[in-house]
Structure formats: C-alpha cells, structure tokens
Amino acid sequence: MSEDRKKKVLQAIINHFVETAEPVGSNTILVSYQFHVSPATIRNDMMTLEEEGYIYQPHTSAGRIPTDKGYRLFVDEMADYKKARQEAILALRSVREKYRADKVRERLYDAVSIIARATNAVSFATTPDNPHTFFLGMSNVLRQPEFSQNSVNASEVMEVLERSNNFLNTLATLEVDDTVRTFIGEENILPQILSCSIIVTKYEDDGFKGYIGILGPKRMDYAYNIVLLEEIKKLLNNK
C-alpha cells in the first residue's frame, strides 16, 4: 500500500464520517471518492489502516470510523487549510451579514413599538433583508371613530396592511427621502388608504436602508407625529 493512497483513503473515510456520522464501508469509498482501483484493493487498504490504528470498526459488519490517531494525521498532514480558510471566510461573512441584519431588525422592531405606543396610529418599517413591511398598533387605528364607525374604511386599511408587498411598492413610488415626509389623503397612491395620512422617512442603520413611518387617520396630530418620527430616526442612527 502506497503512503499516498493510504492518506487518500484515510482522508476519504474522515471526510465521509465528518459529513454523515456513519461508519464508512469500502464500497462507499470506492464509489463516492472515485478511486481507480479494485474493491479488494480498497478493502486491503482499510485493513492496513485499521492494523496501524488509524481507523476502527465500531460494530461487527459495520464500516470504519477514524481513531484519534487518524484524526491527528489528518490535522497534521492532510487537511486542506487553504480551501478551509476560503470556506471559513465566506461562512463568517454570511453569518456576520445575517447577524447585522438581525440586530437592525431588532432595533427597528423596538423603534416601531415605541411609535405605536406613543401615537394613536399604526407604525411600520421595512426590514433590512428580504424586504417586507411589518406593522404594529393596528388596534390603534381601529379604535379611531373614522374606522370604528365606518367598517368599509377599516376593512380597506386592514387589507392594505395585510398585503405588505403592495404597501412596500407604494412606498417605493412615493417621493420619500431622508427627511420626514407627509402624504395626506389623496396624496397617497393606494385608493384603499385615501382616508389616511402617511408620515414616512428613510432610515439607514449599519449599512441597511429602508422605510419607517406612521399611518393613521387624516385627523392626527401632525406636528407631534412628525417630530416623534424625527427623534426615532435619530435614535436609529445613533443606535
């Protein structure tokens, strides 16, 4: 048995066991790792590896799994650290990006929750990744006379909020910038929310961008809601 092939067989056994947690048989090694030798040769190689203490058979008629000695040889001489470094860097980049997005989402949820508690309106924000819109304070709007006494208006507003993608598309068509903008009644594009006003601005938090705002009846305290949204935006910017 050549040293080179011995290491390749051992490497194949370790790779397969790490991926599956299942003992590895000679046929699996031969088919999955494309050794150009006979099945008998692989079996003999595995017997040699077992005799030398690199692998062992945990159960009768089972395949083989690595021993500590086998792992040691793999770590010291066989592991592809160049490939592993590339994979680790990509994985870290992906995890860090998701972690950052999760933290922004948490801050947005807190900000929207504060707005909903401080107003008699619906507060909303678009999420930083896989964009969609989430809303809080819907009961605030339903309690307002404009909606509690007009079921059609109430159902139309709820329909818009339930179809958050439509609302997100509407925000994209409005002329929203880094200032706090107000769209009153007919200035809104969706006919279902002509009974409402929207106060909205763009946020930027840790590289992620989106919208945050307030939706409520046209009979609202505009100055208070505008200033409140300005202050919430400052909190987001300062984290």
C-alpha positions as CSV (number, residue, x, y, z in Angstrom):
1,M,0.0,0.0,0.0
2,S,1.5,3.3,-1.0
3,E,1.7,6.1,1.6
4,D,0.0,8.5,-0.8
5,R,-3.0,6.2,-1.4
6,K,-3.2,5.3,2.3
7,K,-3.6,9.0,3.1
8,K,-6.2,9.5,0.4
9,V,-8.3,6.5,1.7
10,L,-8.0,7.8,5.3
11,Q,-8.9,11.3,4.1
12,A,-12.0,9.9,2.3
13,I,-13.0,8.0,5.4
14,I,-12.7,11.0,7.6
15,N,-14.4,13.4,5.2
16,H,-17.3,11.0,4.8
17,F,-17.6,10.3,8.6
18,V,-17.5,14.0,9.4
19,E,-20.3,14.7,6.9
20,T,-22.6,11.7,7.8
21,A,-21.6,10.5,11.3
22,E,-21.9,7.0,9.8
23,P,-19.3,4.3,9.6
24,V,-17.8,4.1,6.2
25,G,-17.6,1.0,4.0
26,S,-15.2,0.2,1.2
27,N,-17.9,0.4,-1.5
28,T,-18.8,3.9,-0.3
29,I,-15.2,5.0,-0.5
30,L,-14.7,3.4,-3.9
31,V,-17.9,5.0,-5.5
32,S,-18.0,8.3,-3.8
33,Y,-14.4,9.3,-4.0
34,Q,-13.5,7.7,-7.4
35,F,-10.6,5.5,-6.6
36,H,-9.3,3.8,-9.7
37,V,-8.5,0.5,-8.0
38,S,-10.5,-2.7,-7.4
39,P,-12.8,-3.1,-4.4
40,A,-10.4,-5.7,-3.0
41,T,-7.6,-3.1,-3.0
42,I,-9.7,-0.6,-1.0
43,R,-10.6,-3.3,1.5
44,N,-7.0,-4.3,1.9
45,D,-6.0,-0.6,2.3
46,M,-8.7,-0.2,5.0
47,M,-7.4,-3.4,6.8
48,T,-3.9,-1.9,6.8
49,L,-5.2,1.4,8.2
50,E,-7.0,-0.5,10.9
51,E,-3.9,-2.5,11.8
52,E,-1.9,0.7,12.0
53,G,-4.5,2.2,14.4
54,Y,-5.9,5.0,12.1
55,I,-9.4,3.6,11.8
56,Y,-11.5,1.0,13.7
57,Q,-14.7,-0.9,13.3
58,P,-17.2,0.1,16.0
59,H,-19.6,-2.8,15.3
60,T,-19.4,-6.2,13.6
61,S,-20.2,-5.9,9.9
62,A,-20.1,-2.1,10.1
63,G,-17.9,0.3,8.2
64,R,-14.9,2.0,9.8
65,I,-14.5,5.3,11.6
66,P,-11.4,7.3,12.4
67,T,-9.4,6.9,15.6
68,D,-7.7,9.7,17.5
69,K,-4.5,8.7,15.7
70,G,-6.3,9.0,12.4
71,Y,-7.7,12.5,13.2
72,R,-4.2,13.5,14.3
73,L,-2.6,12.5,11.0
74,F,-5.4,14.3,9.1
75,V,-4.9,17.5,11.1
76,D,-1.1,17.5,10.8
77,E,-0.6,16.4,7.3
78,M,-3.8,16.0,5.2
79,A,-6.3,18.8,5.9
80,D,-6.7,21.4,3.1
81,Y,-6.3,24.6,5.1
82,K,-6.2,26.8,2.0
83,K,-9.7,25.6,1.0
84,A,-10.9,25.6,4.6
85,R,-9.8,29.2,5.0
86,Q,-11.8,30.3,1.9
87,E,-14.9,28.4,3.2
88,A,-14.5,29.8,6.7
89,I,-14.1,33.4,5.4
90,L,-17.2,33.1,3.2
91,A,-19.2,31.5,6.1
92,L,-18.2,34.2,8.5
93,R,-19.1,36.9,6.0
94,S,-22.5,35.3,5.6
95,V,-23.1,34.9,9.3
96,R,-21.9,38.4,10.2
97,E,-24.2,39.8,7.5
98,K,-27.2,37.9,8.9
99,Y,-26.2,38.9,12.5
100,R,-26.0,42.6,11.5
101,A,-29.4,42.3,9.7
102,D,-30.9,40.6,12.8
103,K,-29.7,43.4,15.1
104,V,-31.0,46.1,12.7
105,R,-34.4,44.3,12.7
106,E,-34.4,44.2,16.5
107,R,-33.8,47.9,16.7
108,L,-36.4,48.6,14.1
109,Y,-39.0,46.5,16.0
110,D,-38.2,48.4,19.2
111,A,-38.5,51.7,17.3
112,V,-41.8,50.8,15.7
113,S,-43.1,49.5,19.1
114,I,-42.2,52.9,20.7
115,I,-44.0,54.8,17.9
116,A,-47.1,52.6,18.2
117,R,-47.2,53.2,22.0
118,A,-46.7,57.0,21.6
119,T,-49.3,57.6,18.9
120,N,-52.9,56.6,18.1
121,A,-51.7,55.3,14.8
122,V,-50.1,52.3,13.0
123,S,-46.3,52.3,12.9
124,F,-44.4,50.5,10.3
125,A,-40.9,49.7,8.9
126,T,-39.4,47.7,6.1
127,T,-36.9,45.0,7.1
128,P,-33.3,45.2,6.0
129,D,-33.0,41.9,4.2
130,N,-35.6,40.1,2.2
131,P,-37.6,43.3,2.3
132,H,-41.1,43.3,3.6
133,T,-43.1,45.6,5.8
134,F,-44.2,44.9,9.3
135,F,-46.8,46.9,11.3
136,L,-47.6,47.4,14.9
137,G,-50.6,49.3,16.5
138,M,-53.3,48.2,14.1
139,S,-55.8,48.3,17.0
140,N,-54.9,52.0,17.5
141,V,-56.4,52.8,14.1
142,L,-59.4,50.5,14.5
143,R,-60.3,52.4,17.7
144,Q,-60.5,55.7,15.9
145,P,-64.0,57.0,15.1
146,E,-63.2,57.2,11.4
147,F,-62.8,53.5,11.3
148,S,-64.8,52.1,14.3
149,Q,-67.9,53.8,12.8
150,N,-67.0,53.0,9.1
151,S,-66.4,49.3,8.6
152,V,-65.6,49.9,4.9
153,N,-62.7,52.3,5.6
154,A,-61.5,49.9,8.3
155,S,-61.5,46.8,6.1
156,E,-59.8,48.7,3.3
157,V,-57.0,49.8,5.5
158,M,-56.6,46.3,7.0
159,E,-56.5,44.8,3.5
160,V,-53.5,47.1,2.6
161,L,-51.7,46.2,5.8
162,E,-52.2,42.5,5.3
163,R,-50.8,42.8,1.8
164,S,-47.5,44.3,2.9
165,N,-45.8,43.8,-0.5
166,N,-48.4,46.2,-2.1
167,F,-47.7,48.7,0.7
168,L,-44.0,48.4,0.1
169,N,-44.4,49.0,-3.6
170,T,-46.5,52.1,-2.8
171,L,-43.7,53.4,-0.5
172,A,-41.3,53.0,-3.4
173,T,-43.4,55.1,-5.7
174,L,-43.8,58.0,-3.2
175,E,-41.1,60.7,-3.2
176,V,-39.6,59.7,0.1
177,D,-36.1,60.9,1.1
178,D,-34.0,61.3,4.2
179,T,-36.4,64.0,5.6
180,V,-39.7,63.1,7.2
181,R,-42.4,63.4,4.5
182,T,-46.1,63.6,5.0
183,F,-48.7,62.3,2.5
184,I,-52.3,63.4,3.3
185,G,-55.4,61.6,2.0
186,E,-55.4,61.8,-1.8
187,E,-51.7,62.3,-1.9
188,N,-51.4,58.5,-1.2
189,I,-51.4,56.3,-4.3
190,L,-53.4,53.3,-3.0
191,P,-57.1,54.1,-3.1
192,Q,-57.8,52.0,-0.1
193,I,-55.9,54.4,2.2
194,L,-57.1,57.7,0.9
195,S,-58.8,58.0,4.3
196,C,-55.4,58.0,5.9
197,S,-52.2,60.0,6.1
198,I,-48.7,58.6,6.0
199,I,-45.7,60.1,7.7
200,V,-42.6,58.4,6.5
201,T,-38.8,58.7,6.1
202,K,-35.9,56.6,5.0
203,Y,-33.6,55.1,7.6
204,E,-30.0,53.9,7.4
205,D,-28.7,51.6,10.1
206,D,-25.4,49.8,9.9
207,G,-25.4,49.9,6.1
208,F,-29.0,48.7,5.8
209,K,-31.7,51.0,4.3
210,G,-35.5,51.1,4.4
211,Y,-38.6,53.0,5.4
212,I,-40.0,53.8,8.8
213,G,-43.2,55.7,9.4
214,I,-46.7,56.2,10.7
215,L,-50.1,55.5,9.2
216,G,-53.2,56.9,10.7
217,P,-56.4,58.8,10.1
218,K,-56.2,62.2,8.5
219,R,-57.4,63.7,11.8
220,M,-54.0,63.3,13.5
221,D,-51.5,65.5,15.4
222,Y,-49.2,66.1,12.5
223,A,-46.6,68.1,14.3
224,Y,-46.3,65.7,17.2
225,N,-46.1,62.6,14.9
226,I,-43.5,64.3,12.6
227,V,-41.3,65.3,15.4
228,L,-41.7,61.9,17.0
229,L,-40.5,60.2,13.8
230,E,-37.6,62.6,13.5
231,E,-36.5,61.7,17.0
232,I,-36.9,57.9,16.4
233,K,-34.8,58.3,13.3
234,K,-32.0,59.9,15.4
235,L,-32.2,57.0,17.8
236,L,-31.7,54.6,15.0
237,N,-28.9,56.5,13.5
238,N,-27.1,56.6,16.9
239,K,-28.1,53.0,17.8
